[in-house]
Amino acid sequence: MRRALRASVNVENVYVGVQSGIMDQLASAGGRAGHALLIDCETDSIEVVRVPDEVRIVVMDSGVRRGLTDSAYNERRSQCKAAAAALGVPSLRHASEADLERLDGTVDEVVHRRARHVVTENDRVLDAAHALKKGDLESMCSLFNASHASLATDYEVSIPELDALVRLAVGTPGVVAARLTGAGFGGCTVNLVRSGDAEAAAASIARRYQQEMGREARYWVSRPANGAGEMTL
């Protein structure tokens, strides 16, 4: 399966021209009902992490179409590679927050901020997996808040519409956590919402978003499902 996954990534990297990773393909192939996936992008391995039964995943579509090949996505990848080279590591996966101090005076301020986002986000992902295992939804809230703030300020991939969806969600009853999802520059937010409040919360966010931003937000209330598999016709 790994060869097939890497071939699909190669299609995006070479033929589409977007220097994306393996997350989408691996999530589609390795999804497990009721679980999130902790993905190791160096080994293409996954660890399943139980999502509490009382939580639903609400995806809010900002209505802003994302065009990665026309965005600064590839530029972000180049900046991260420059930071890794300055630190003498294969990738920022191998850097720590303490290492970031060594970037002072060796790279420009923008590259430094890109590296800070990646390094701190890696830590947040591990912390989030640990919090989910314990059912610690309060920690998930603070981790999502910090993640979105870092994506917006250090990585600079958010837009006003995504910021609005997150801000509106955070103040909505039943919403546990909210942040942008994917590469940014448009697209969606992902929200953890208590199951009994999910439909009402999503409708409320969409209504207020349209009033504030003048855009229609579609939404989906879901639970983690199994990945792709064989079908019998």
C-alpha positions in Angstrom: 0.0 0.0 0.0 2.9 2.4 0.7 4.0 2.3 -2.9 0.5 3.2 -4.1 0.3 6.0 -1.6 3.6 7.5 -2.5 2.7 7.2 -6.2 -0.4 9.3 -5.6 1.6 11.9 -3.7 4.0 12.0 -6.6 1.2 12.8 -9.0 0.4 15.9 -6.9 4.1 16.9 -6.5 5.2 16.4 -10.1 2.1 16.7 -12.4 -0.1 19.1 -10.4 2.9 21.1 -9.1 1.8 21.2 -5.4 4.5 20.1 -2.9 1.9 18.4 -0.7 2.5 15.6 1.7 0.9 12.2 2.3 -1.8 13.2 4.9 -4.8 13.2 2.6 -4.0 9.9 0.9 -3.0 8.1 4.1 -6.1 9.3 6.0 -8.3 8.1 3.1 -6.7 4.7 3.1 -6.1 4.2 6.8 -9.2 5.7 8.4 -10.7 3.8 11.3 -14.2 4.4 12.5 -14.4 6.3 15.8 -10.7 7.2 15.7 -8.3 10.0 14.7 -5.0 9.1 13.1 -1.6 10.1 14.4 0.4 10.0 11.2 4.2 9.7 11.0 5.0 11.3 7.6 8.5 9.9 7.6 7.5 6.3 7.9 4.0 6.6 6.6 2.8 4.8 9.7 -0.3 5.6 11.7 -1.5 5.2 15.3 -5.2 5.2 15.9 -6.4 7.4 18.7 -10.0 7.0 20.0 -12.2 10.1 19.6 -14.6 10.3 22.6 -18.1 9.1 21.7 -19.7 12.4 22.9 -17.8 14.4 20.2 -18.8 15.0 16.6 -16.6 16.4 13.9 -18.2 19.5 12.3 -16.6 20.7 9.1 -17.5 24.3 8.1 -16.8 25.3 4.5 -15.9 29.0 4.2 -17.1 29.3 0.7 -13.7 30.5 -0.4 -12.2 28.2 -3.0 -8.6 27.2 -2.3 -6.2 27.0 -5.2 -3.0 25.6 -3.9 -1.1 25.9 -7.1 -1.9 29.6 -7.2 -1.2 30.1 -3.5 1.9 30.5 -1.4 1.8 26.8 -0.4 5.0 25.8 -2.2 6.7 28.9 -0.9 6.0 27.8 2.7 7.6 24.4 1.9 10.7 26.2 0.5 11.0 28.4 3.6 10.8 25.4 5.9 13.5 23.6 3.9 15.7 26.7 4.3 15.2 26.7 8.0 16.0 23.0 8.3 19.2 23.5 6.2 20.2 26.4 8.5 19.8 24.1 11.5 21.6 21.2 9.8 18.6 18.8 10.1 16.9 16.7 7.4 13.6 18.4 8.1 12.0 20.5 10.9 10.6 17.2 12.3 14.0 16.8 13.8 14.1 20.3 15.4 13.0 21.4 18.9 11.9 24.7 20.2 15.4 25.1 21.8 16.9 24.7 18.3 14.9 27.7 17.0 17.2 30.0 19.0 20.0 29.0 16.6 18.1 30.5 13.7 18.5 34.0 15.1 20.8 35.9 12.7 21.0 33.0 10.2 17.7 33.3 8.4 15.3 36.2 7.9 12.4 36.8 10.3 9.8 35.3 8.1 11.6 32.0 7.7 12.1 31.9 11.5 8.4 32.3 12.0 7.6 29.5 9.5 10.0 27.2 11.4 8.5 28.2 14.7 5.0 27.2 13.5 6.1 23.8 12.3 8.1 22.9 15.4 5.5 24.0 17.8 2.7 22.4 15.8 4.5 19.1 15.8 4.5 19.3 19.6 0.8 20.3 19.6 -0.1 17.2 17.5 1.5 14.9 20.0 -0.1 16.7 22.9 -3.5 16.5 21.1 -3.2 12.7 20.7 -2.4 12.4 24.4 -5.3 14.6 25.3 -7.7 12.5 23.2 -6.5 9.3 24.7 -7.4 10.7 28.1 -10.7 12.3 26.9 -9.3 15.7 28.0 -11.5 18.0 25.9 -10.4 21.1 27.8 -6.8 20.6 26.6 -8.1 20.1 23.0 -9.7 23.5 23.2 -6.4 25.3 24.1 -4.4 23.2 21.6 -6.8 24.1 18.8 -6.7 27.7 19.8 -3.0 27.8 19.8 -2.8 25.9 16.5 -5.1 28.4 14.7 -3.3 31.4 16.1 0.1 30.0 14.9 -1.3 29.1 11.5 -2.7 32.7 11.2 0.3 34.6 12.5 3.5 32.5 12.1 2.6 30.5 9.0 0.2 33.1 7.6 -2.2 30.7 5.8 -5.5 31.9 7.3 -7.8 34.4 5.7 -10.5 36.6 7.3 -13.3 34.2 6.5 -11.5 31.3 8.3 -10.7 33.5 11.2 -14.4 34.5 11.4 -15.6 30.9 11.4 -13.2 30.0 14.2 -14.1 33.1 16.3 -17.8 32.4 15.9 -17.4 28.7 16.7 -15.4 29.4 19.9 -18.3 31.4 21.3 -21.0 28.8 20.3 -22.5 26.5 23.0 -21.4 22.9 22.6 -18.2 23.7 20.6 -15.2 22.2 22.2 -12.5 23.4 19.8 -12.1 25.0 16.4 -9.3 25.7 13.9 -8.7 25.9 10.2 -7.9 22.7 8.5 -5.9 21.7 5.5 -3.4 24.0 3.8 -5.4 27.2 4.4 -5.8 30.1 2.0 -9.5 29.2 1.9 -11.3 26.0 2.4 -12.7 24.8 5.7 -12.5 24.8 9.5 -12.7 21.7 11.7 -14.6 21.8 14.9 -15.0 19.3 17.8 -18.6 19.7 19.1 -20.5 17.8 21.7 -22.9 15.4 19.9 -26.1 16.8 21.3 -25.3 20.3 20.2 -23.6 19.6 16.8 -26.5 20.3 14.4 -27.6 23.4 16.2 -24.1 24.7 16.6 -23.2 24.3 13.0 -26.4 26.0 11.9 -25.8 28.9 14.3 -22.2 29.4 13.1 -23.3 29.3 9.4 -26.1 31.8 10.0 -23.9 34.3 11.9 -21.1 33.9 9.3 -23.5 34.8 6.5 -24.6 37.9 8.4 -21.1 39.0 9.2 -19.1 38.0 6.0 -21.9 37.9 3.4 -21.0 34.3 2.4 -22.8 31.0 2.7 -21.1 28.4 4.8 -21.9 24.8 4.1 -21.3 22.3 6.9 -21.2 18.6 7.6 -21.7 16.9 10.9 -19.8 13.6 11.0 -17.9 11.0 13.0 -14.6 9.4 12.0 -15.2 6.6 9.5 -13.4 3.7 8.0 -11.1 4.5 5.1 -11.4 3.4 1.5 -11.9 -0.3 0.9 -13.0 -2.8 -1.7 -16.6 -2.6 -2.9 -18.7 -5.5 -4.0 -21.1 -4.7 -6.8 
